[in-house]
Amino acid sequence: MAMTDRLLKAWYEGHPALALLQPLESLYRRVVQRKRARFLAGEGEIYQSPVPVVVVGNITVGGTGKTPMILWLIDHCQRSGLRVGVVSRGYGAKPPQFPWRVEADQTAAVAGDEPLLIVQRSGVPLMIDPDRSRAVKALLASETLDLILSDDGLQHYRLARDLELVLIDAARGLGNRRCLPAGPLREPVERLQSVDALLYNGAGSDRDDGFAFRLLPAALVNLHTGERKPVEHFPVGQQVHAVAGIGNPQRFFNTLETLHWRPIPHAFADHAPYSAEVLNFTPALPLVMTEKDAVKCRAFARPDWWYLAVDAAPSPAFIAWFDTQLMRLLPARLLP
C-alpha cells in the first residue's frame, strides 16, 4: 500500500500514530488561519474581478465530485444565457507559459487532465495558472464574460470571490476532522461555517446544513472511436478491468458495481500518468476508466477501452437556491 493510501486510511479509519503529527498540525493550522485572517482584513494583494467569481472547492484532500459539478454549473448557467469562463490551477500541467488558455486539441500533459476534460466536454473558455487572479485577468482580457467559475481555489485568498460552494463526500465525511498532516482537512472544520453552501456528494436527500447531489452514470464512451453506448451495453455480470486515478477511486469501483458489473479494480494516484504498458492487464477483458483518466489515454487506446461518463445531479432545492444567487449577482443579465 502506497504512503498516500496508508495516510488516507488512517485519516478516515483512525490510527494511534496520528497523535505524533499533532505538533505539525498545530503549525499548519496557525499558518492557514493567519492566511485567512489577512484576507478578511483586506491585507495583501487581493484581486477583485469585475464579474462575479464562484469558487467550487473543498476543505478535504481527495475527490468530492468537483469536476462533474463544475460541468453542471457551466451547462446550467449557459442555459440561462450567461457567458461563463473557468479558471483552474491546472495541477500537473506543463504548458509553455502561464497563464495558459486550454484548448480541446491539447494534451493532458500540457493542459492538465481536469481542465482538458472540462474544455472537451463543454467548450467553455478556460485559463490555467497557479495564480488564479492572473488567470482571471487573462481570461477577461480575451473573452467577454458574465461569470467565472474557479475550479478549486477555496484557499487561494489572493482572488476575491462572490460565492463559495464546498463539496463533501457524504460517505467519507471529514474523516477525523483534523488538519494536515494529522487529518485530511486543508482548513479547520470551522471554515465551513463561512461558506455559502455545502453540497454532499452521494447524500440521499438534502441535509440541515447543505444540499445533496449525486453522480449519475450517463453513457459508456469508446476511447478508440468516440462511440457512445448506453450503460446497458455491458450485460449484468460483465467482468471488466476498472481504472481510476482520481481522489477517491473506490467511489468509481462502487459505481461500476451498482451497474451490476464485476470490476477488477486498478487504483492509481490522483492525476497519474498512463501508458499502454501500465494498462496491459490480464486476463483480456474490456477496460473501463473514468473520463478524467480517458483524456490521458486516447492516443494509445485499444478498441475495447471505454470511459464511463457521469453527470452531476444536484437536488431541486440547490438549483432553486443557486438561481436565486445568480439573480442577486447578475440582476441586469437575468431580469426580463
C-alpha positions in Angstrom: 0.0 0.0 0.0 1.4 3.4 -1.0 2.2 6.0 1.6 -0.7 8.2 0.4 -3.1 5.3 0.7 -1.9 4.5 4.2 -2.4 8.1 5.2 -5.9 8.2 3.7 -6.8 5.0 5.5 -5.5 6.4 8.8 -7.3 9.8 8.4 -10.7 8.2 7.7 -10.5 5.0 9.8 -8.2 6.1 12.6 -4.7 5.3 13.7 -2.9 6.0 17.0 0.3 7.1 15.3 -1.5 10.2 14.0 -1.1 11.7 17.5 2.6 12.1 16.7 1.7 14.6 14.0 -0.2 16.9 16.3 2.7 19.5 16.6 2.8 19.7 12.8 -1.0 20.0 12.6 -0.9 22.9 15.1 1.7 24.7 13.0 -0.3 24.1 9.8 -3.5 25.4 11.5 -1.7 28.6 12.5 -0.4 29.2 9.0 -3.8 28.7 7.3 -5.7 30.7 9.9 -3.3 33.6 9.6 -3.6 33.5 5.8 -7.4 33.7 6.0 -7.3 36.5 8.7 -5.2 38.6 6.3 -7.7 38.0 3.6 -10.7 39.0 5.8 -8.7 42.2 6.9 -8.1 43.1 3.3 -4.4 42.9 3.7 -2.1 42.0 0.8 -2.8 41.9 -2.9 -6.4 40.7 -3.4 -7.8 40.9 -6.9 -11.5 41.8 -7.2 -12.8 40.6 -10.6 -15.2 43.0 -12.4 -17.5 40.0 -13.0 -18.7 37.6 -10.2 -16.5 34.7 -9.2 -17.9 31.5 -7.9 -15.4 29.2 -6.2 -16.1 25.4 -6.3 -13.9 23.7 -3.8 -13.4 21.5 -0.8 -11.6 21.5 2.5 -10.5 17.9 2.3 -7.8 16.1 0.4 -9.2 13.7 -2.1 -12.0 13.7 -4.6 -15.5 15.0 -3.9 -17.0 15.2 -7.4 -15.9 18.7 -8.2 -15.4 18.4 -11.9 -18.8 16.9 -12.7 -20.4 19.7 -10.5 -18.5 22.4 -12.4 -19.7 20.9 -15.7 -23.3 21.0 -14.4 -22.8 24.6 -13.3 -21.4 25.5 -16.7 -24.4 23.9 -18.5 -26.9 25.5 -16.1 -25.5 29.0 -16.5 -25.3 28.7 -20.2 -28.9 27.6 -20.4 -29.7 30.9 -18.7 -27.9 32.8 -21.4 -24.8 33.5 -19.3 -21.3 33.6 -20.8 -19.2 31.5 -18.4 -15.5 31.1 -18.1 -13.4 28.8 -15.9 -10.0 29.3 -14.1 -8.0 26.4 -12.7 -4.6 25.8 -11.1 -4.0 23.2 -13.8 -2.5 20.6 -11.4 0.2 18.6 -13.2 0.0 20.8 -16.3 3.2 21.9 -18.0 2.3 24.5 -20.6 5.0 26.7 -22.3 3.9 29.6 -20.1 1.4 30.8 -17.5 -1.4 31.9 -17.8 -2.3 29.3 -20.5 -5.6 29.0 -22.4 -6.6 25.4 -22.6 -7.9 24.1 -26.0 -9.7 20.8 -26.7 -6.9 19.6 -29.0 -4.1 19.9 -26.4 -2.7 17.1 -24.4 -3.3 16.4 -20.7 0.5 16.8 -20.2 0.3 20.4 -21.4 -3.2 21.4 -20.1 -3.8 19.1 -17.1 -6.3 16.3 -17.1 -9.3 18.1 -15.3 -9.1 21.4 -17.3 -8.8 19.4 -20.6 -11.8 17.3 -19.6 -13.9 20.4 -18.9 -13.0 22.1 -22.2 -13.5 18.9 -24.3 -17.0 18.4 -22.6 -18.2 22.0 -22.6 -16.2 24.1 -24.9 -16.0 26.8 -22.2 -13.1 29.3 -22.3 -10.7 28.1 -19.6 -7.4 29.5 -18.3 -4.9 27.7 -16.1 -2.4 29.4 -13.8 -1.3 28.6 -10.2 -2.0 32.3 -9.7 -5.8 32.3 -10.2 -6.0 36.1 -10.1 -3.7 36.3 -13.1 -5.8 33.6 -14.8 -8.9 35.6 -14.3 -7.3 38.8 -15.7 -6.0 36.9 -18.7 -9.4 35.3 -19.3 -11.3 38.6 -19.2 -8.7 40.2 -21.5 -9.6 37.6 -24.2 -13.3 37.0 -23.5 -16.4 38.9 -22.7 -17.9 37.0 -19.7 -20.7 37.3 -17.2 -19.5 34.8 -14.6 -16.3 33.0 -13.7 -16.1 29.6 -12.0 -12.9 28.8 -10.1 -12.1 25.1 -10.2 -11.0 24.7 -6.6 -9.1 27.7 -5.2 -11.1 27.9 -1.9 -7.8 28.5 -0.1 -6.4 30.9 -2.8 -7.1 34.1 -1.0 -5.5 36.5 -3.4 -8.7 36.1 -5.5 -11.8 37.7 -4.1 -14.9 35.6 -4.5 -18.7 36.3 -4.6 -19.8 32.8 -3.8 -18.2 29.7 -2.2 -19.5 26.2 -2.8 -17.9 23.4 -0.9 -18.3 19.8 -1.8 -18.1 17.0 0.7 -18.1 13.2 0.2 -21.3 12.1 2.0 -19.9 8.6 2.7 -16.4 9.6 4.0 -17.4 12.9 5.5 -14.5 14.9 7.0 -12.6 11.9 8.3 -11.1 12.5 11.7 -11.8 16.2 11.3 -8.2 17.2 11.8 -6.0 19.3 9.6 -3.0 18.2 7.6 -0.9 16.2 8.2 -2.8 14.6 11.0 -6.0 14.6 9.1 -7.5 15.3 5.6 -8.6 18.9 6.2 -7.0 21.7 4.3 -8.6 24.2 6.7 -10.2 23.8 10.1 -13.7 22.5 10.2 -14.9 25.8 11.4 -14.2 27.2 7.9 -17.4 25.6 6.7 -19.5 28.0 8.8 -18.4 30.8 6.5 -19.1 29.3 3.1 -22.2 30.0 1.1 -23.3 26.4 0.5 -22.3 22.8 1.3 -23.0 20.1 -1.3 -22.9 16.4 -0.2 -21.9 14.0 -2.9 -23.9 10.8 -2.6 -26.4 12.0 0.0 -29.8 10.6 -0.4 -31.5 13.9 0.5 -30.8 17.4 1.5 -29.4 17.9 5.0 -30.0 20.7 7.5 -26.6 22.1 6.7 -26.4 21.5 3.0 -27.7 20.2 -0.3 -27.5 16.7 -1.8 -26.1 15.8 -5.2 -25.4 12.6 -7.0 -23.2 11.4 -9.8 -25.3 9.5 -12.3 -23.7 7.2 -15.0 -24.7 8.7 -18.3 -23.0 6.6 -21.0 -20.1 4.4 -22.0 -17.8 6.1 -24.5 -15.3 4.2 -26.5 -11.8 5.8 -26.3 -10.8 4.4 -29.7 -13.8 5.5 -31.8 -15.7 8.0 -29.6 -18.8 5.9 -30.0 -21.3 6.3 -27.1 -23.3 3.4 -25.8 -25.9 3.2 -23.1 -24.7 1.8 -19.8 -26.7 -1.3 -20.5 -24.2 -2.1 -23.3 -22.4 -4.5 -20.9 -24.6 -7.3 -19.7 -25.2 -7.9 -16.0 -22.2 -9.8 -14.5 -19.8 -8.5 -17.1 -16.2 -8.6 -15.8 -14.1 -5.6 -16.6 -10.8 -4.1 -15.7 -11.6 -0.8 -13.8 -9.1 2.0 -13.8 -9.3 5.1 -11.6 -6.7 7.7 -11.0 -8.9 10.1 -9.0 -9.1 11.4 -5.5 -11.4 8.6 -4.3 -11.0 5.6 -6.7 -13.3 3.4 -4.6 -16.3 5.5 -5.4 -15.8 4.7 -9.1 -15.4 1.0 -8.4 -18.6 1.1 -6.3 -20.4 2.8 -9.2 -19.5 0.0 -11.6 -20.8 -2.5 -9.1 -24.2 -0.6 -8.9 -24.4 -1.2 -12.7 -24.1 -4.9 -11.8 -20.7 -5.4 -13.5 -17.8 -7.2 -11.8 -14.9 -4.8 -11.8 -11.3 -5.8 -11.2 -10.1 -2.6 -9.5 -6.8 -0.9 -10.6 -6.4 2.2 -8.4 -3.8 4.8 -9.3 -2.7 8.0 -7.7 -4.8 11.1 -8.5 -3.6 12.7 -11.8 -1.4 9.6 -12.5 0.2 9.4 -16.0 -0.5 6.3 -18.0 1.0 4.3 -20.8 -0.2 1.3 -22.8 2.3 -0.9 -20.9 0.9 0.2 -17.5 -2.6 -0.6 -18.5 -1.8 -4.0 -20.1 -3.8 -6.2 -17.8 -4.6 -9.9 -17.8 -6.9 -11.6 -18.4 -8.1 -9.9 -21.6 -11.3 -8.1 -20.7 -12.9 -4.8 -21.6 -11.3 -1.9 -19.7 -13.5 0.9 -18.1 -11.9 4.1 -16.7 -13.0 7.5 -15.6 -13.4 10.3 -18.0 -10.6 12.2 -16.3 -8.3 9.2 -17.0 -9.5 8.9 -20.5 -8.2 12.3 -21.6 -4.7 10.9 -21.0 -5.2 7.6 -22.8 -6.9 8.2 -26.1 -3.6 8.3 -28.1 -2.8 4.6 -27.3 -6.3 3.3 -26.5 -7.3 -0.2 -27.6 -10.7 -1.0 -29.2 -12.2 -2.4 -26.0 -11.3 0.6 -23.8 -14.2 2.7 -22.5 -14.8 5.5 -20.1 -17.9 6.0 -18.0 -19.3 9.4 -18.5 -21.1 10.7 -15.4 -23.3 13.7 -14.8 -23.9 15.6 -11.6 -27.5 15.8 -10.5 -28.0 18.3 -7.7 -31.2 18.5 -5.7 -34.1 20.8 -6.7 -33.5 22.8 -3.6 -29.9 23.6 -4.6 -31.0 24.5 -8.1 -33.6 27.0 -6.7 -31.0 28.4 -4.3 -28.3 28.8 -6.9 -30.8 30.5 -9.3 -31.5 33.0 -6.5 -27.8 33.7 -6.1 -27.5 34.3 -9.8 -30.3 36.8 -9.7 -28.5 38.5 -6.8 -25.2 38.6 -8.6 -26.4 39.3 -12.1 -29.8 41.0 -12.0 -29.2 43.0 -15.1 -28.4 39.8 -17.1 -31.2 37.7 -15.8 -34.2 40.0 -15.2 -36.7 40.0 -18.1 
